[in-house]
């Protein structure tokens, strides 16, 4: 028999009155001995109202200054709505830029979280579990325990719980989830998907052909190396030169270990010797470099374009240097280089089914051991976790104080 814990607040006549979460106010009708050593989820309030917490902001600005931990209630799901409990939500650079107000994709500011003034929830990527659903959602085949990822940016994933329409999320079928943990599922929708689509959608590379990329140690870069290896492509990878050569060599080895064919620095890329190196790598041009992936811009991106083969494609998906991309006219006129931009959020909104298939393929490669997660630092989020701790974790990402991607991992919420 299941145990149900009721707080004194749950006996009040109105579910909208504030709850008291002190252990003194909790009264359990029964305790099952075998569950004594297992973590207990915080009980729901009366009438099925779910208590939630979220990292929110009411105006754009520096995340440590504008983020606040906000608590609110979620009513029972009805119709085509789903109630979600988040399992894992990463902290991506785009999330930081969105809070600062400099990212093209804008969040949704709303008063639906029980506030007088509109607020938005941080975070764009994550995985959640369905814990409640309306009749129409049940009829459509949804059930409690289903895992979902977000269909589009701006959802707001830095929160314990949420409610949404079923067409706002993508279901991960049970067979897709086998052998996959929440962190893996929660981080596959942006970086690996970006790398996958850029490798596949702009030029049809043949097995054994090369692509070149800068920012090779980024999340997208590491994904491109591994996916390229799976697809049979060779990768020439550019990293930023470092004063600490020991650190530079360590990074070079990391990329070679996950499948990179060649790793050079941006200084080497811009040197006079680069053409001879490219000839040596490509069998004197018989294996041309027909694809470049750029997330840096500035002189390194232009240097990368100059060593591409006739008619090649140069795809820009970021601008880490905050410098413009300068394109010499000769590359357009005489070499017919094609320059593209790619934003996975726009692509996913237009191609939801293709996004689902891409995510499923990457997860399958994870199961097979052909694709590994990037470095991750898990940040535990419990019901008792203070807002200051969560905001500090975002600040550490903003300031680059971690080697791996920060990921909120929700435990007892």
C-alpha positions in Angstrom: 0.0 0.0 0.0 1.3 3.4 -0.9 2.0 6.0 1.8 0.5 9.5 1.5 2.0 12.3 3.5 -0.2 15.3 4.3 0.9 18.6 5.6 -1.4 20.6 7.9 -1.7 23.1 5.0 -3.3 20.4 2.9 -6.3 20.2 5.3 -7.1 23.9 4.8 -10.2 24.7 2.8 -8.4 26.5 0.0 -5.5 25.0 -2.0 -4.2 28.5 -2.8 -3.2 29.3 0.8 0.6 29.1 1.4 1.9 25.8 2.6 4.2 25.2 5.5 7.1 22.9 4.5 8.6 22.4 8.0 8.9 18.7 8.9 7.1 19.5 12.1 3.9 20.2 10.0 4.0 16.9 8.1 1.9 14.0 9.4 2.2 10.6 7.7 -0.7 8.3 7.9 1.6 5.3 7.6 5.4 4.5 7.3 6.6 1.5 5.3 9.9 0.2 6.9 11.6 -0.7 3.7 11.3 2.9 2.5 13.0 4.5 5.5 16.4 4.8 3.9 15.1 5.9 0.5 14.8 9.6 -0.4 11.2 10.8 -0.2 9.7 13.2 -2.7 8.1 16.3 -1.3 4.3 15.6 -1.1 1.9 17.4 -3.3 -0.5 19.9 -1.8 -4.2 19.4 -1.4 -6.4 18.8 -4.4 -3.5 17.8 -6.6 -1.8 21.2 -6.8 1.9 20.7 -7.4 4.4 23.0 -5.7 7.2 24.3 -8.1 10.3 26.4 -8.0 12.0 28.2 -10.9 15.0 30.5 -11.6 13.3 33.5 -13.1 14.0 37.1 -14.2 11.7 40.1 -14.7 14.1 42.1 -16.8 17.2 41.5 -18.9 20.6 41.9 -17.4 23.6 40.1 -15.8 22.3 36.8 -14.5 23.6 37.1 -10.9 21.8 40.4 -10.6 18.5 39.6 -12.3 17.8 35.9 -11.4 15.6 35.0 -8.5 14.3 31.7 -7.2 10.5 31.9 -7.4 8.0 29.4 -5.9 4.4 28.9 -7.2 1.6 26.3 -7.5 0.6 24.3 -10.6 -3.0 23.2 -10.9 -3.9 19.7 -12.0 -3.5 19.1 -15.7 -6.6 19.0 -17.9 -7.5 18.6 -21.6 -4.4 18.4 -23.7 -2.0 19.7 -21.0 0.9 17.9 -19.3 2.4 18.4 -15.9 6.2 17.9 -16.0 8.8 17.3 -13.4 12.3 18.2 -14.7 15.1 15.6 -14.5 18.1 17.5 -16.0 18.6 21.0 -17.5 22.0 22.2 -18.8 23.4 25.7 -18.5 24.3 26.7 -22.1 26.0 29.9 -23.2 22.9 30.8 -25.2 20.9 30.7 -22.0 23.2 33.3 -20.5 22.9 35.5 -23.6 19.1 35.2 -23.5 19.0 36.5 -19.9 21.3 39.3 -20.9 18.9 40.2 -23.7 21.4 39.8 -26.5 20.2 36.5 -28.0 17.8 36.5 -31.0 15.5 34.0 -29.3 13.5 35.8 -26.6 11.9 34.1 -23.6 8.2 34.3 -22.7 7.4 36.8 -20.0 4.2 35.8 -18.2 2.1 36.3 -15.1 0.9 32.7 -15.1 3.4 31.8 -12.4 1.4 33.7 -9.8 3.1 37.1 -10.0 1.8 40.6 -10.4 4.4 41.5 -13.0 5.5 39.3 -15.9 8.5 37.0 -15.4 10.4 34.5 -17.5 12.1 31.2 -16.6 15.7 30.7 -17.6 17.0 27.7 -19.7 16.1 26.3 -23.1 17.2 22.7 -23.0 16.4 19.8 -20.7 14.5 16.6 -20.2 11.4 16.1 -18.0 9.1 13.4 -16.8 5.3 13.5 -17.2 3.7 13.3 -13.8 0.2 14.5 -14.7 -2.0 14.8 -17.8 -5.4 15.7 -19.0 -8.0 13.5 -20.7 -7.1 14.6 -24.3 -3.4 13.9 -23.6 -4.3 10.4 -22.3 -6.4 9.8 -25.4 -3.4 10.8 -27.6 -1.3 8.1 -26.0 0.6 10.0 -23.3 1.1 8.5 -19.9 2.7 9.2 -16.6 6.4 8.4 -16.7 7.0 9.5 -20.3 10.2 11.5 -20.9 10.1 14.6 -23.0 12.5 17.2 -24.4 11.6 20.7 -25.5 10.4 21.2 -29.1 11.5 24.9 -29.3 13.6 27.4 -27.4 12.2 29.8 -24.8 10.4 27.1 -22.8 12.2 27.8 -19.5 13.8 24.7 -18.2 15.5 25.9 -15.0 12.7 24.8 -12.8 11.5 21.8 -10.9 8.1 21.5 -12.5 6.1 23.0 -15.4 2.8 22.6 -17.2 2.5 22.8 -21.0 0.5 21.7 -24.0 1.5 18.3 -25.4 2.6 19.9 -28.7 5.3 21.9 -27.0 7.4 18.9 -26.2 8.8 15.9 -28.0 8.3 12.4 -26.4 11.3 10.1 -26.1 9.8 6.7 -26.6 10.7 4.0 -24.0 12.9 2.0 -26.5 14.9 5.3 -27.2 15.4 5.8 -23.4 16.9 2.3 -22.8 20.4 2.6 -21.3 20.2 6.5 -21.4 20.4 8.6 -18.3 18.7 11.9 -17.7 21.8 14.0 -18.2 22.5 12.4 -21.6 18.8 12.9 -22.7 18.8 16.5 -21.4 21.9 17.6 -23.3 21.4 16.0 -26.7 18.9 18.5 -28.2 21.3 21.4 -29.0 25.0 20.7 -29.3 25.0 17.2 -30.9 22.0 18.1 -33.0 23.7 21.3 -34.3 26.8 19.3 -35.2 24.8 16.5 -36.8 22.8 18.8 -39.1 25.7 20.9 -40.2 27.6 17.7 -41.2 24.6 16.4 -43.2 22.6 19.3 -44.6 25.0 21.6 -46.5 27.2 19.3 -48.6 27.2 15.5 -49.2 30.6 14.5 -48.0 31.9 11.1 -49.2 33.5 8.7 -46.9 37.2 9.7 -46.4 36.6 13.3 -47.2 37.7 16.1 -44.8 35.9 18.9 -42.9 37.5 21.6 -40.9 36.2 23.3 -37.8 37.3 26.0 -35.3 36.2 25.9 -31.7 36.9 22.2 -31.8 36.9 21.8 -28.0 33.4 23.3 -27.7 30.3 21.1 -27.1 29.4 21.3 -30.8 33.1 20.7 -31.8 33.5 17.6 -29.8 30.1 16.3 -31.1 31.2 17.0 -34.7 34.4 15.0 -34.2 32.6 11.9 -33.0 29.7 12.1 -35.5 32.2 12.7 -38.3 34.0 9.6 -37.3 30.7 7.6 -37.3 29.9 9.0 -40.8 33.3 8.1 -42.1 34.6 11.7 -42.4 38.0 13.1 -41.4 38.3 16.1 -39.3 40.9 19.0 -39.2 40.3 20.7 -35.9 41.4 24.2 -34.8 41.8 25.2 -31.2 42.9 28.4 -29.6 46.6 28.7 -29.0 47.5 28.8 -25.3 50.4 30.3 -23.4 50.5 27.1 -21.3 51.6 24.6 -23.8 51.1 21.7 -21.4 47.4 22.6 -21.3 47.4 23.0 -25.1 48.8 19.5 -25.5 46.4 18.0 -23.0 43.5 19.5 -25.0 45.0 18.2 -28.3 45.2 14.7 -26.8 41.6 14.8 -25.6 40.3 15.6 -29.1 42.5 13.0 -30.7 41.3 10.4 -28.2 37.6 11.0 -29.2 38.4 10.6 -32.9 40.0 13.8 -34.3 42.3 13.1 -37.2 44.3 16.3 -36.9 44.4 19.2 -34.3 46.1 22.5 -34.9 46.0 25.9 -33.3 44.6 29.1 -34.7 48.2 30.4 -35.0 49.1 27.4 -37.1 46.0 27.9 -39.2 47.1 31.5 -40.0 50.7 30.6 -40.7 52.3 30.4 -44.2 52.9 26.7 -43.6 49.2 25.8 -43.5 48.9 25.2 -47.3 51.7 22.7 -47.3 50.1 20.9 -44.3 46.7 20.8 -46.0 48.3 19.3 -49.1 50.0 16.7 -47.0 46.7 15.8 -45.2 44.5 15.7 -48.3 46.8 13.6 -50.5 47.9 16.7 -52.5 44.3 17.9 -52.8 42.8 14.6 -54.0 40.7 14.5 -50.8 39.5 18.1 -50.8 38.2 20.0 -47.8 34.6 20.8 -48.8 33.0 21.8 -45.5 34.0 24.3 -42.8 32.2 24.8 -39.4 32.8 28.2 -37.9 31.8 29.4 -34.4 34.6 31.9 -33.9 34.6 34.5 -36.7 37.4 37.0 -37.2 40.7 36.2 -38.9 40.7 32.5 -38.0 37.4 32.0 -39.8 38.7 33.8 -42.9 41.9 31.7 -42.9 39.8 28.6 -42.7 37.8 29.7 -45.7 41.0 30.2 -47.8 42.0 26.6 -47.6 38.7 25.2 -48.7 38.3 23.5 -52.1 36.5 25.0 -55.1 32.8 25.2 -54.5 33.0 24.3 -50.8 30.6 25.3 -48.1 31.4 27.5 -45.0 28.8 27.3 -42.2 28.7 29.8 -39.4 26.8 28.9 -36.2 28.5 31.2 -33.6 30.7 34.2 -33.1 32.8 33.5 -30.0 35.4 36.2 -30.8 32.6 38.8 -31.2 34.3 39.9 -34.4 32.8 40.1 -37.9 33.3 37.5 -40.6 35.3 39.1 -43.4 34.9 37.4 -46.8 37.4 38.3 -49.5 35.7 38.8 -52.9 38.1 36.3 -54.5 36.6 33.5 -52.5 33.1 34.3 -53.8 34.1 35.0 -57.4 36.9 32.7 -58.2 36.5 29.8 -55.7 32.7 29.9 -55.5 32.8 29.3 -51.8 29.2 29.2 -50.4 28.7 30.9 -47.0 25.8 29.9 -44.8 24.5 30.6 -41.3 22.9 27.9 -39.2 20.7 28.2 -36.0 19.5 25.0 -34.7 16.5 26.6 -33.0 15.0 27.8 -36.3 15.8 24.5 -38.0 14.1 22.5 -35.2 11.0 24.7 -35.3 10.7 24.0 -39.0 11.6 20.4 -38.8 10.3 18.9 -35.5 10.2 15.3 -36.9 13.7 15.5 -38.2 14.9 16.8 -34.8 13.3 13.8 -33.1 15.0 11.4 -35.5 18.3 13.2 -35.0 18.1 13.0 -31.3 17.1 9.4 -31.4 20.0 8.5 -33.6 22.5 10.3 -31.3 21.0 8.5 -28.3 21.4 5.2 -30.2 25.0 6.0 -30.9 25.5 6.7 -27.1 24.0 3.2 -26.3 26.5 1.7 -28.8 29.4 3.5 -27.2 30.1 5.4 -30.5 29.2 8.8 -29.0 30.3 10.0 -25.6 29.0 12.9 -23.5 31.1 16.0 -23.2 32.6 16.9 -19.8 29.7 17.6 -17.4 29.5 19.1 -13.9 26.3 18.0 -12.2 24.6 20.6 -10.0 22.2 19.0 -7.6 18.9 20.8 -7.2 16.7 19.6 -4.3 13.6 21.2 -2.9 15.7 22.7 -0.1 18.4 24.1 -2.4 18.8 27.8 -1.9 18.5 30.2 -4.7 21.9 31.7 -4.0 23.5 28.3 -4.7 21.7 27.9 -8.0 22.5 31.4 -9.1 26.1 30.9 -8.2 26.2 27.9 -10.5 25.0 30.1 -13.4 27.5 32.7 -12.5 30.3 30.1 -12.6 29.3 29.2 -16.1 29.2 32.9 -17.1 32.7 33.4 -15.8 34.1 30.1 -17.2 34.9 28.6 -13.8 34.2 25.0 -14.8 35.8 22.5 -17.2 32.6 20.8 -18.2 29.1 21.9 -19.0 27.0 22.7 -15.9 23.8 20.7 -15.7 21.1 21.1 -13.1 20.2 17.6 -11.9 16.9 17.5 -10.1 16.7 15.1 -7.1 14.1 15.4 -4.3 11.9 18.1 -5.8 
